[in-house]
Amino acid sequence: MSTRLRAMDIGANLLDDMFAGVYRGKRLHEPDLAFVLQRAAEAGVDKIVVTCSNEADAARGALLAARFPHQVRSTMGIHPTEASGATEGWPERLLELHAQHGDAIVAVGEAGMDADRVSFAPLDVQRRVFAQHFSLCERTGLPMFIHARGCHDEVVGVISEHRAQLVGGGVVHSFDGSMAHMHALVDLGLHVGINGCSLRTADNLAVARAVPAEWLVVESDAPWCSLKPTHASHAFNAVGASPYPRVKKDKLAGSEGQAMVRDRNEPTACVEVLGVLASLRGVPVDELAQQVYANSTRLFRWPS
């Protein structure tokens, strides 16, 4: 990379099986998460929030944060696609987990609604479970990590209804909504998370350009949401991709520390996202990176 920046990845799915070398139930290479974190650190991504989707994930995420205390923190919550599996008493159990692990857990979530995946959980169930997360925010003071797909009006409505409980603020991650939705979230005191999936179209770029700098944060959403040559963002990538070669997942064995898996996103992508955003805004990338890093550490109360 031509420019080394300091960045915080506010959302990465590092518990996904892909980082254990498993794809569709088949192991194709050895676990390489330690190398993924090493590459992130080399790129300047020295802080990563691991997003969790259910109670089991929250426990695993806290243990991962304990394993890599200088670089990793985690969340606790129920993803909308997991809402049907939420059992009675889950909020209290997550509060107990937070009490046990303290600073390792820095946000409530991933919580929210997903209209594109109602086969996993009906929207009414998603809405009910989403609303339950606000009491966790109120009781812990943690910010909320929010998922919104295909139902931004509904998500804004639930947040508006429970805004008084959102004492620690929050972020809507992987944001790909409209300009009006973005402004509605900012007016509610929420940050806007940008990754490769937030920068696919010209309309996406216009919204990303307009997010007030003080409410902007970046993420990889690894292993998904990479920046692609087919995206509108490609012409604005002012920093460039990681210098590590990319190989097919079934060819990585034996070179886990020397190569990246093709089409599997990593936290290093946050530097690319910052480059796109700086280019869109016509500002120096190091200047924007400093602002976004300060936003991120303040939101998650993670000292520099």
TAFENTA-V708535 format. One record per backbone hydrogen bond with DSSP energy under -0.5 kcal/mol. NH is the residue of the N-H (numbers start at 0). CO is the residue of the C=O. E is the energy in kcal/mol with one decimal. If there is no record, write none. Layout:
BEGIN
NH_CO_E ; NH_CO_E
END
This chain:
BEGIN
1_238_-0.8 ; 4_2_-0.7 ; 4_42_-0.7 ; 6_4_-0.5 ; 6_43_-2.7 ; 8_46_-2.7 ; 9_7_-0.8 ; 9_217_-2.0 ; 11_48_-2.0 ; 12_221_-3.2 ; 13_11_-1.4 ; 15_12_-1.7 ; 18_15_-1.7 ; 19_16_-1.9 ; 20_17_-1.4 ; 21_16_-2.4 ; 22_25_-2.7 ; 25_22_-1.6 ; 27_20_-3.3 ; 27_25_-0.5 ; 28_20_-1.0 ; 31_18_-1.4 ; 32_18_-0.8 ; 35_31_-2.1 ; 36_32_-2.6 ; 37_33_-1.9 ; 38_34_-2.7 ; 39_35_-2.1 ; 40_36_-2.4 ; 41_37_-2.3 ; 42_38_-1.8 ; 43_39_-0.7 ; 43_40_-1.0 ; 44_39_-2.7 ; 45_6_-1.1 ; 45_43_-1.5 ; 46_6_-0.9 ; 47_70_-2.4 ; 48_8_-2.8 ; 49_47_-0.6 ; 49_72_-3.0 ; 50_11_-1.8 ; 50_48_-0.6 ; 57_53_-2.2 ; 58_54_-1.8 ; 59_55_-2.2 ; 60_56_-3.5 ; 61_57_-2.0 ; 62_58_-1.7 ; 63_59_-2.2 ; 64_60_-2.2 ; 65_61_-1.7 ; 66_62_-1.6 ; 67_63_-1.9 ; 68_65_-0.6 ; 70_67_-1.4 ; 71_67_-2.4 ; 72_47_-2.2 ; 73_103_-2.6 ; 74_49_-1.4 ; 75_106_-1.4 ; 78_52_-2.4 ; 78_76_-0.5 ; 81_78_-2.1 ; 82_79_-1.2 ; 84_81_-1.5 ; 85_82_-1.5 ; 89_86_-1.7 ; 92_88_-1.9 ; 93_89_-2.1 ; 94_90_-2.0 ; 95_91_-2.0 ; 96_92_-1.9 ; 97_93_-2.5 ; 98_94_-2.2 ; 99_95_-1.7 ; 100_96_-1.9 ; 101_97_-2.2 ; 103_100_-2.2 ; 104_101_-1.7 ; 105_73_-2.8 ; 105_103_-0.6 ; 106_73_-0.7 ; 107_142_-2.8 ; 108_75_-2.9 ; 109_144_-0.5 ; 110_144_-2.4 ; 112_146_-2.0 ; 114_148_-2.8 ; 116_113_-1.1 ; 117_114_-0.5 ; 119_116_-1.6 ; 120_116_-0.9 ; 125_121_-2.5 ; 126_122_-2.8 ; 127_123_-1.9 ; 128_124_-2.4 ; 129_125_-2.7 ; 130_126_-2.4 ; 131_127_-1.3 ; 132_128_-0.8 ; 132_129_-1.2 ; 133_130_-1.1 ; 134_131_-0.8 ; 135_131_-0.6 ; 135_132_-0.5 ; 136_132_-1.7 ; 137_133_-2.3 ; 138_134_-2.2 ; 139_135_-2.0 ; 140_136_-2.7 ; 142_105_-0.6 ; 143_168_-1.6 ; 144_107_-3.3 ; 145_143_-0.7 ; 145_170_-3.1 ; 146_110_-3.3 ; 148_112_-1.6 ; 154_150_-2.2 ; 155_151_-2.7 ; 156_152_-2.1 ; 157_153_-2.3 ; 158_154_-2.5 ; 159_155_-2.6 ; 160_156_-2.0 ; 161_157_-1.6 ; 162_159_-0.8 ; 164_161_-1.9 ; 165_161_-0.6 ; 165_162_-1.4 ; 166_164_-2.0 ; 167_141_-0.6 ; 168_165_-1.4 ; 170_143_-2.5 ; 171_190_-2.1 ; 172_145_-2.5 ; 172_170_-0.7 ; 174_192_-2.6 ; 181_177_-2.4 ; 182_178_-2.3 ; 183_179_-2.0 ; 184_180_-2.2 ; 185_181_-2.3 ; 186_182_-2.4 ; 187_183_-1.0 ; 188_185_-1.9 ; 189_184_-2.2 ; 190_169_-3.0 ; 191_214_-2.8 ; 192_171_-2.6 ; 192_190_-0.5 ; 193_216_-2.0 ; 195_224_-1.2 ; 197_194_-1.5 ; 198_195_-1.4 ; 204_200_-2.2 ; 205_201_-2.0 ; 206_202_-1.9 ; 207_203_-2.7 ; 208_204_-2.4 ; 209_205_-1.1 ; 210_206_-0.9 ; 210_207_-0.6 ; 214_211_-2.5 ; 215_212_-1.2 ; 216_191_-2.1 ; 218_193_-1.9 ; 219_10_-0.7 ; 220_10_-2.9 ; 223_220_-2.1 ; 230_227_-1.8 ; 231_199_-2.9 ; 232_198_-1.2 ; 233_230_-1.5 ; 234_231_-0.7 ; 235_232_-2.3 ; 236_233_-1.1 ; 237_235_-1.4 ; 244_257_-0.6 ; 246_259_-2.6 ; 250_247_-2.5 ; 251_248_-0.9 ; 254_251_-3.0 ; 257_254_-1.4 ; 258_254_-1.2 ; 259_244_-3.0 ; 261_246_-3.5 ; 263_260_-1.8 ; 264_222_-2.4 ; 264_262_-0.6 ; 268_265_-2.2 ; 269_266_-2.2 ; 270_267_-1.7 ; 271_267_-0.7 ; 272_268_-2.4 ; 273_269_-2.2 ; 274_270_-1.9 ; 275_271_-2.3 ; 276_272_-2.5 ; 277_273_-2.6 ; 278_274_-2.1 ; 279_275_-2.7 ; 280_276_-1.9 ; 281_277_-1.2 ; 282_277_-2.0 ; 287_283_-2.1 ; 288_284_-2.5 ; 289_285_-1.8 ; 290_286_-1.7 ; 291_287_-2.7 ; 292_288_-2.5 ; 293_289_-2.1 ; 294_290_-2.4 ; 295_291_-2.4 ; 296_292_-2.6 ; 297_293_-1.9 ; 298_294_-2.4 ; 299_295_-2.3 ; 300_297_-0.8 ; 301_296_-2.2 ; 302_300_-0.7
END
